[in-house]
Amino acid sequence: MKNFKIMRIQLLKLTIIVSLAALSAIYSLNGAPAEAFSAGPFPSLTGAPGESSCRECHSGGPTGGTLSINGLPTNYSPNQEIILTVTLAQAGRLRFGFQLTAIDDTGKRAGDLIPNDSRTQTQTNNVNGNQRQYINHTGQGNAPTSSGQGSWTFRWKAPAQSVGRVTFYVAGNAANGNFNQTGDTIYTISQSIQPAPALTNIASVSAASFAPNASLTADGIVAGFGTGLSQNVVQATTVPLPTQLDGIEVLVKDANGVERPAGLFFVAPTQINYLIPAGTAGGNATITVRRNGVDAAQGTATIEPVAPGLFTSNASGKDVAAAVILRRRNNIDTFEPVAQFNAATSRFDPLPVDLGPDTDVVVLVAFGTGFRAAAQSAVTASIGGTASTFVGVAPAPGFEGLDQANILIPRSLIGRGVVDVVFTANGKTANTVQISVK
């Protein structure tokens, strides 16, 4: 009998515990969800396929508000990070909440949602066998950011590879702040973006020599060729060079993984001239053209300490040098051209260089790029097969990336006519250019 009484007492205690637990559950479901949700809703309430929305719990109040997603571009690129802002506005509301998810057309999670501050938090849930991620308000984040408005800023990192269309589903609650589910207004919207078109190729060469498959160098002027690079032809008008023209940027990621913006000389639909950023490390580099924030073209280049190239008058890397003659006579310096444009033939013709009397010192100042880092002891030049007894290099003043090679013209060349100029720096030979000696 004693054991029977003990069992009855234990059973009574268990019944009381279960009853209290049931009452607690009923109260939490019927009496306090609005207060609990003030710290963030349960997952899967965005109205996305397979999900409900907050309307299932919150009865409607007055309408007239707006819910929006700001910051979404038309296209996304792999691993691109985008700053997004969700804004919910309705006059007279005291508390605001939201939940957002990003999924592909199969219903799977697309990318990563990353909180920016204490107003947002993330969670995950499985919907119809698909794992999804959600970002929503926190307890701090339900306070208005201004009268009648709540907003939340966070980041979305695109998937590492294209998953096709990505749709962002958002539900927002403009609450009256009475800590229950009545009188609140629920809004839902969705917005989609598409993957960026496949990247086209950009082939980068020295803007002086145009030599294919040649190395490039930091502080060197480069011509990049491709298709659909920009919409317009826009030329830089300032120094330092801008890093954006017509919405176009060129990014150079070196062998150490450091990415730097390149200075831009001009952009056009099929060509971009840019400056390899100072500090770019040697080795293989990735060149990316970004248009309006979206990667549009990509290519590679090999970066070396020195990669000499000489400009020519016709901007082809061949024929008459883009140069001037520096003549010193009676301690007075004058400059003379080495070419003139022939309108009849639409060509640049060499102007014969008169070496003058023995007392004249005549120096060819040849302009190029990619050799300013060469040691003076490591540069040589020959004109018409004759070695010059003086060769010096330096950055040309007033123009980014432009170098000059000062080459003494041997007097033994008098009467030779058109001759080749061969210039080397650090053992690398630049493209051959020409001058004429009278």
C-alpha positions in Angstrom: 0.0 0.0 0.0 2.8 2.3 0.8 4.5 1.8 -2.6 1.1 2.4 -4.3 0.8 5.8 -2.5 4.3 6.8 -3.6 3.5 5.9 -7.2 0.3 8.0 -7.1 2.2 11.0 -5.7 4.9 10.7 -8.4 2.2 10.4 -11.1 0.5 13.5 -9.8 3.7 15.5 -9.9 4.3 14.4 -13.5 0.8 15.4 -14.4 1.3 18.9 -12.9 4.6 19.4 -14.7 3.2 18.3 -18.0 0.2 20.6 -17.5 2.3 23.6 -16.6 4.5 22.9 -19.7 1.4 22.7 -21.9 0.1 26.0 -20.4 3.5 27.6 -21.0 3.5 26.4 -24.6 0.0 27.7 -25.2 0.9 31.1 -23.7 4.1 31.4 -25.7 2.2 30.7 -28.9 -0.9 32.8 -28.2 0.2 35.5 -25.8 3.8 36.5 -26.6 5.0 35.9 -30.2 5.0 39.6 -31.1 7.3 40.2 -28.2 9.5 37.2 -29.0 9.6 38.1 -32.7 10.8 41.6 -31.7 14.2 39.8 -31.4 13.9 38.2 -34.8 11.3 35.9 -36.4 11.6 32.1 -36.9 13.2 31.2 -40.3 11.3 30.5 -43.5 8.8 33.4 -43.4 9.8 35.4 -46.5 7.1 34.2 -48.8 9.6 32.4 -51.0 8.5 29.2 -52.7 7.7 26.6 -50.0 7.5 29.2 -47.3 4.8 31.1 -45.5 5.0 34.7 -44.6 4.4 36.7 -41.4 0.8 37.1 -42.5 0.0 33.7 -41.0 0.5 35.1 -37.5 0.0 38.9 -37.7 -3.4 40.3 -38.5 -3.4 43.2 -40.9 -3.5 46.9 -40.0 -3.7 50.0 -42.2 -1.7 49.9 -45.4 0.0 52.6 -47.5 3.6 51.7 -46.7 6.4 50.5 -48.9 9.0 47.7 -48.7 12.1 47.9 -50.9 15.5 46.3 -51.6 18.2 48.8 -52.6 21.7 48.1 -54.0 21.0 45.1 -56.3 22.8 45.4 -59.6 21.4 44.0 -62.8 24.1 41.3 -62.9 26.4 39.6 -60.4 29.9 38.1 -60.8 31.3 35.1 -58.9 32.3 36.1 -55.3 31.2 39.6 -55.8 30.2 41.4 -52.6 27.2 43.8 -52.8 25.9 46.1 -50.0 22.1 45.9 -49.8 19.7 47.9 -47.8 16.1 46.8 -47.0 13.8 49.7 -46.1 10.3 49.4 -44.7 8.3 52.6 -44.4 4.8 53.2 -43.0 3.6 56.3 -41.2 2.7 55.9 -37.5 4.3 52.5 -37.0 6.5 52.1 -33.9 8.4 48.9 -34.6 9.8 47.4 -37.8 11.1 43.9 -38.7 12.1 42.0 -41.8 13.4 38.7 -43.1 15.2 38.1 -46.4 16.5 35.0 -48.2 18.4 34.6 -51.5 17.8 31.4 -53.6 18.3 30.1 -57.1 15.6 28.8 -59.4 15.9 25.3 -57.8 15.1 26.8 -54.4 18.6 26.4 -53.0 20.6 28.9 -51.0 22.5 31.3 -53.3 25.5 33.1 -51.9 26.1 34.3 -48.3 24.2 36.9 -46.3 26.5 38.8 -44.0 25.4 41.2 -41.2 26.9 44.6 -41.2 26.1 45.7 -37.7 24.0 44.7 -34.6 20.7 45.4 -36.3 20.8 42.2 -38.3 21.5 38.5 -37.7 21.4 35.3 -39.8 20.0 31.8 -39.4 19.4 28.7 -41.6 16.6 26.3 -42.2 15.7 23.4 -44.5 12.8 24.0 -46.9 11.6 21.1 -49.1 15.1 19.5 -48.8 16.9 22.7 -49.7 19.1 24.4 -47.1 18.4 28.2 -47.1 20.0 31.1 -45.2 18.0 34.1 -43.8 18.9 37.5 -42.5 16.5 39.4 -40.3 16.4 42.1 -37.6 17.7 41.7 -34.1 16.2 43.0 -30.8 18.1 46.2 -31.4 17.2 46.2 -35.1 13.4 46.6 -34.7 13.7 50.2 -33.6 12.9 52.8 -36.3 15.8 54.4 -38.0 13.7 57.5 -38.6 10.1 58.5 -38.1 7.8 55.8 -39.6 10.7 53.9 -41.2 13.1 51.0 -40.4 16.1 50.1 -42.6 18.8 47.4 -42.4 22.1 47.3 -44.3 24.0 44.1 -44.9 26.1 42.4 -47.5 25.4 39.6 -50.0 28.4 37.7 -51.3 27.6 36.0 -54.6 28.2 32.3 -55.1 31.7 31.2 -56.2 30.3 30.3 -59.5 27.2 31.2 -61.5 24.0 29.5 -60.3 21.8 31.3 -62.8 19.1 33.7 -61.7 19.1 34.6 -58.0 15.9 35.9 -56.4 15.7 37.8 -53.2 12.5 37.3 -51.2 11.7 39.8 -48.4 8.9 40.0 -45.8 8.6 43.1 -43.6 6.4 43.8 -40.6 5.4 47.4 -39.8 4.2 46.9 -36.3 2.1 49.1 -34.0 4.2 48.1 -31.0 1.3 46.6 -28.8 3.3 43.4 -28.3 0.7 41.1 -29.8 -0.1 40.1 -33.3 -3.0 42.4 -34.1 -2.9 45.6 -36.0 0.4 44.9 -37.8 1.0 45.3 -41.5 2.9 42.6 -43.5 4.6 43.4 -46.8 6.3 41.0 -49.2 8.4 41.6 -52.3 10.9 39.8 -54.5 13.6 41.0 -56.9 15.9 39.0 -59.2 19.3 39.4 -60.7 21.1 37.5 -63.4 24.7 36.3 -63.7 27.0 38.5 -65.6 27.6 37.5 -69.2 30.7 35.3 -69.7 33.9 37.3 -69.5 35.5 38.3 -72.7 39.2 38.2 -73.1 41.5 41.3 -72.8 44.9 40.9 -74.3 47.4 43.4 -72.8 50.6 44.5 -74.6 53.1 47.3 -74.3 51.4 50.4 -75.7 54.8 51.3 -77.2 55.9 48.1 -79.0 52.6 46.2 -79.3 54.8 43.0 -79.1 52.6 40.0 -78.6 53.3 37.7 -75.6 55.9 40.2 -74.2 56.3 40.9 -70.5 55.0 44.1 -68.9 56.2 46.0 -65.9 55.1 48.2 -63.0 54.7 51.8 -64.1 54.5 50.7 -67.7 51.9 52.0 -70.2 49.8 49.1 -71.5 47.3 48.8 -74.4 44.5 46.2 -73.7 42.5 44.9 -76.6 39.1 43.2 -76.4 35.4 43.6 -77.4 32.6 45.4 -75.5 35.1 47.0 -73.1 33.2 50.3 -72.8 30.3 52.0 -74.4 32.1 55.2 -75.3 35.5 56.7 -76.1 36.6 58.7 -73.1 40.1 60.1 -72.5 41.7 61.1 -69.2 42.3 64.8 -68.8 43.9 64.9 -65.3 47.1 63.8 -63.6 47.3 61.7 -61.5 45.3 59.4 -63.9 41.8 58.5 -62.9 41.0 54.9 -62.0 37.6 55.1 -63.5 36.4 56.4 -66.9 32.9 55.9 -68.4 32.2 53.5 -65.6 35.2 51.4 -66.5 37.9 50.2 -64.1 40.9 48.0 -64.7 42.2 45.9 -61.7 45.6 44.3 -61.7 46.1 41.4 -59.3 49.7 40.4 -58.9 51.4 37.1 -58.2 51.1 37.8 -54.4 47.3 38.2 -54.7 47.4 41.9 -54.2 44.9 43.7 -56.4 45.3 47.4 -57.3 43.4 49.8 -59.6 45.2 50.9 -62.7 45.3 54.5 -63.9 43.4 54.9 -67.1 44.6 57.0 -70.1 41.5 56.3 -72.3 38.8 53.7 -72.8 37.0 52.6 -75.9 34.8 49.7 -76.9 37.8 47.7 -78.2 40.8 49.2 -76.5 41.8 50.5 -73.0 45.2 52.1 -72.4 46.2 51.9 -68.7 49.2 52.1 -66.4 50.4 49.0 -64.5 50.2 50.1 -60.9 53.4 50.9 -59.0 54.3 48.1 -56.6 52.9 45.3 -58.8 54.9 42.2 -58.0 56.7 40.2 -60.6 55.2 37.0 -61.9 51.8 36.2 -63.4 49.1 38.9 -63.0 45.4 38.8 -63.7 43.9 41.8 -65.5 40.2 42.4 -64.9 38.1 45.0 -66.7 35.1 46.0 -64.6 32.1 47.9 -66.1 29.7 49.6 -63.8 30.8 47.3 -61.0 30.5 44.1 -62.9 33.4 42.1 -64.3 33.3 42.3 -68.1 36.7 41.0 -69.4 39.7 39.3 -68.0 43.2 38.3 -69.1 46.7 37.6 -67.9 50.1 39.1 -68.2 53.7 38.4 -67.0 55.2 41.2 -64.9 59.0 41.7 -64.8 61.2 44.5 -63.4 62.0 45.8 -66.9 60.1 45.4 -70.1 61.4 48.0 -72.6 59.3 49.3 -75.5 59.8 52.4 -77.8 57.0 54.5 -79.2 56.9 55.2 -82.9 55.4 58.2 -84.7 52.7 56.2 -86.3 51.8 54.4 -83.0 52.4 51.0 -84.5 55.7 50.0 -82.8 57.4 50.1 -86.1 59.2 52.6 -88.4 60.1 56.2 -87.4 60.8 56.7 -83.7 58.6 58.9 -81.5 61.5 61.0 -80.5 63.2 64.4 -80.7 66.8 65.5 -81.3 68.6 67.4 -78.5 71.4 69.5 -80.0 73.9 71.2 -77.8 75.8 74.0 -79.7 77.9 76.6 -77.9 76.3 75.5 -74.6 72.8 76.2 -75.9 70.3 73.3 -76.1 67.7 73.1 -78.9 65.2 70.5 -79.8 64.4 69.3 -83.4 61.8 66.8 -84.7 62.8 63.4 -86.3 59.6 62.9 -88.3 56.9 64.8 -90.2 53.4 63.8 -91.3 53.0 63.4 -95.1 49.4 64.2 -95.8 49.7 62.8 -99.4 50.6 59.3 -98.2 49.1 59.5 -94.6 52.4 58.4 -93.3 55.1 59.8 -91.0 58.4 60.4 -93.0 61.7 60.6 -91.2 63.4 64.0 -91.2 67.2 63.7 -91.9 69.2 64.6 -88.8 72.1 66.9 -89.5 74.9 66.1 -87.1 76.5 69.5 -87.8 80.1 70.4 -87.0 82.3 68.4 -84.8 81.6 70.7 -81.9 77.9 69.8 -81.9 76.6 67.2 -79.5 73.5 65.5 -81.0 71.5 63.2 -78.8 68.4 61.1 -79.8 65.8 61.4 -77.1 63.6 58.3 -77.7 60.4 58.0 -75.8 59.1 54.6 -74.5 57.9 52.8 -71.5 58.9 50.0 -69.2 62.6 50.7 -68.7 62.8 53.4 -66.0 63.8 50.8 -63.4 66.9 49.7 -65.4 70.3 50.6 -64.0 72.3 53.0 -66.1 75.0 50.3 -66.4 72.5 47.9 -67.8 71.3 49.9 -70.8 72.9 49.9 -74.3 71.9 51.2 -77.8 73.2 51.0 -81.3 72.2 53.1 -84.3 72.8 51.8 -87.8 74.8 48.9 -86.2 77.2 51.3 -84.4 77.2 51.3 -80.6 76.5 54.6 -78.9 79.1 55.7 -76.4 76.5 57.3 -74.1 73.0 55.9 -73.2 70.9 57.2 -70.3 67.4 56.5 -69.1 64.9 58.4 -66.9 61.2 58.9 -66.5 59.9 61.6 -68.9 58.6 64.6 -66.9 54.9 65.5 -66.9 53.5 62.2 -68.2 52.8 59.0 -66.1 54.5 55.9 -67.3 56.5 57.6 -70.1 60.3 56.9 -70.1 63.0 58.4 -72.2 66.3 57.0 -73.5 69.0 59.6 -74.3 71.2 58.1 -77.0 74.3 59.9 -78.3 74.3 59.6 -82.2 77.7 58.5 -83.5 79.2 60.9 -86.0 80.3 58.0 -88.1 76.7 57.7 -89.3 76.9 60.9 -91.4 75.3 60.2 -94.8 73.8 56.9 -93.8 70.2 57.8 -94.4 67.5 55.7 -92.7 69.0 53.5 -89.9 67.7 51.2 -87.2 67.9 52.1 -83.5 68.3 49.1 -81.2 67.9 49.7 -77.5 68.3 47.2 -74.7 67.7 47.4 -70.9 68.6 44.7 -68.4 69.4 42.4 -71.4 66.0 42.8 -72.9 65.7 44.3 -76.4 63.0 46.8 -77.3 61.2 46.9 -80.6 63.4 48.3 -83.4 62.7 51.9 -84.5 64.2 54.1 -87.2 65.7 57.6 -87.7 67.4 59.2 -90.8 70.9 60.6 -90.6 71.8 63.3 -93.2 
